[in-house]
Amino acid sequence: MTALHAVIVHTLIINIIKTMTLTILQRKKLVQFLNFSKKNTLHEYYFKALT
């Protein structure tokens, strides 16, 4: 039971770390993209591509 719990907690922590790093990378890319094309309407397309 404890071993199973350890494995579950381990996978949960790994998944949380992965999602956090992914969201941080996406935010950085999004900020760079918006700074690159503030006057364009491409950011709407980029948002659609993200979701």
N, C-alpha and C positions, 0 to 999 in steps of 0.2 A: 504493500500500500504506500509506504513512504517513498520507495523507489519510483513508483508510478507518479506520485505527486511531484517528485523532483523533476522527472522528465517533462511533465505537463508544465510546471513552472518555468523550466528551462526554455521550452519551445515558445511559451508565451512571452518571455523576456526577449528572446531573439526576434520574434515577430514584431513586438513593440519597437525595438531598436531599429529594425528594418524600415518600418513605416515612418518612424520619426526622421530617419536620415533621408528617406525618399521625399517626405514633405519639405524638409529643409532644402534639399536640392531643387525641388520644383519651385519653391519660393524664390531662390536665388536666380534660377533661370527666368522666372516670370518677371522679377524686378529688372534684370538685365534686358529682357525683351521689351518691357514697357519703357524703359529709359532709352532704348535704341529706337523705338518707333512710337513716340508720344502722339504725333500728329496723324498717324495712320489708324485705320480701323482693323488692322491685322490682329490686334490683341483679342478681339472678339473671336476670331477664328482660332487663336491659340488657346483661349479658354475652352472652346468646344473640343479642341484636340485633347486637352487635359482630362476633361470629364467623359 
